[in-house]
Amino acid sequence: MLNENIKAIRKSKGLSQEELAIKLNVVRQTISKWEQGLSVPDSDMLISISEVLETSVSTLLGETVIESKVGDLKVISEKLEIINLQLAQRKTTRRKTFHWLFISLSAVIVTISAVLIALNSPYLGWNYSDPETAVVGGAFHAFEWLFVRLAPIILIGTIVGIFLTRKKV
C-alpha cells in the first residue's frame, strides 16, 4: 500500500524517481526499492516524503481519515510495524528458498559425480569412425571435462550458501 501510494503520488506530481531522490537526498535505487515494496522509509523519511510530495503521511500510508497528531503517530507506528513484519516474512521466505536451492544443487552435483565415477568414461572405448558416435563421444567428453573442473568450485559455493542461509537460532 505504501509503495503504491508513493509511486502514484510521485507520478501525479510529475516527478521522476531521480528527481524525488534528489529532493530527499537519497539515491534513485532507494526510491525504486520503496516503490517495489522491497524496503520502507523510516518515520523521519516518511515525513520528508510527505513534505516533498505535498501530502500527509496518513495519505501515504493509505489513511483518508484525519485524526489528531497523537493518533497520527500511533497509526504510523502500527502501519510501519505491519510493513516491517511483512518485509521480515519475505526475507525469511527468500532465505528458505535459497537454502533449499543450495541443498538441491549440492545433491545434483554429488549424484552426477557418482554417475560419472560409476560409468568410468565409457566413451573412451567407442569406435569413433562413425561421425555420429564421434559427435556424441565428443559431447560426453566435453561435459565430463567441464563438470570435473567446475563441480568442486560449485559444490564449495553451495556448501557455503547452505551455511549462510541456514536458520539462525
N, C-alpha and C positions, 0 to 999 in steps of 0.2 A: 504494500500500500504506500509506504513512504517513498520507495524507489519510483513508483509510477507517478506519484504526485510531484516529486522533484523534477522528473523529466517533463511532465505535462506543463507545469508552471514555467519551467525554463523555456520550453518551446513557445508557449503563449507570449512570453516576454520578448521572443525573438533573439534569444541568446544561444550561442553555441556552447558546447561543453568547455571549449578552450576559454571563451570569454568569461563564463561563470567561474572557471578555475582561477583565472587571473584576479577577478574581483574578490575571491575568497582566499587568495594566497595559497592555493594548493595546486597540484599537478592535474592535468586533464584526466589521467588514469584514475584518480581518486573520484572524480565526478562520475566517470564511467562505472566504477565499482559500486557507487551508491545507487546509480540508476539501474544496474543489473541485479541489485539486491545481494551482492557479494560482501558488502560491508555497510555499516551505518555510521553516520556522523555522530560525534558526541554531542552532549547538550549545548555546549558553548557554540559549536559549529552549527547546530540547528538554528540557533538564534541568529547567527551571522547569515545563514542561507535565507532565513525569513526576511531579514532586513534587505539583502541584495535583491531578492525576488519580490519585495514589497508585499508580503503576505504574512499571515500569522503562523506561528509554529503549529497551532492546532489544525490549521488548514493543511499544512504539510503532512501532518500525521493522520489526516483524514477526518478530523472533527469539524462539524459545521455549527455546533452549539458553542456560544461564547460563555465561558464560565469565569469565575473570579480568578485572580492571579494565583492564589494558593491552589485552587483546583487545577489550573493550567499545569503547574509544576507536577502535581500528582498524576495527572493524565499523561503528561510527557514521560515521566519516570516509568509508569506502567507500560506504556507503548514501547519504550526503549527496552524494558525488561523482556517483553514478549519477542521483540526483534532479536535481542541477544540470544534468547533461548532457541529461536529458530535457526540462527546462524550456527550456534553450537551443535545443534542437531544435524545440520547439513555437513559440518566439519566431521562429526563422528561418522556419519554415513559414508562420506568420501574416504575417510581413513580406513574403514572396514572394507570398502570396495577395493582399494589399493592393496590392502593386506592380503585379501584372498586372491587378487590378481597375481601378486608376487608368489604366493604359495603355489598357485596353479602353474605358473611359468616354471618354477623350480621342478615341479613334478613332471612336466613335459620334457624338460631338459634331461632329467635323470632317466626317464623312460626311453627317450631317443638314444641316449648314451648306452643304455643296457641293450637295446635292439642292435645298435651298431657293433657293440662288442660281441654279442651272440652271433651275428651274421659273419663277422670276421672278413669283411670286404670280399664278398663272393664274386664281384665283377672282375677281380684281378685274373680269374681263371677263364674268363669268357673268350670266345673266338671273335676277334674284332674285325674279321674280314668282311662281315656283313655291315653295311653302313648304319642300319637301324640299331643294331647291337652296339656299335661304336658310339652312337649318339647317346643311347641310354646309359651305357657304361661310363661315358664321359660325364654325364649329368650326375650319376651316383657318386663318382669320384669327386666332382666339384662340390657337391653337397657335403660329403663326408669331410673333405679337406677344410671347407669353410666352417662347418659345425665344430670340428675338433679344435679349431683355433679360437672361435668366438664363444663357445659354450661355457668354458671356465670363467671368462670375464662376465658373461651374462649371469651365470649362476652365483658368482660372488655378489654382483649387483642385486640380485633378487634376495639373497640372504640378508644383505644389508637393509634392503627395503622391508623385508619381513620384520627385522629387528626394529627399524624406525617407526613402523606403522602398528606395532603391537599395542594392545590396550595397556595404558599406564594406570597403575593402581595408586 
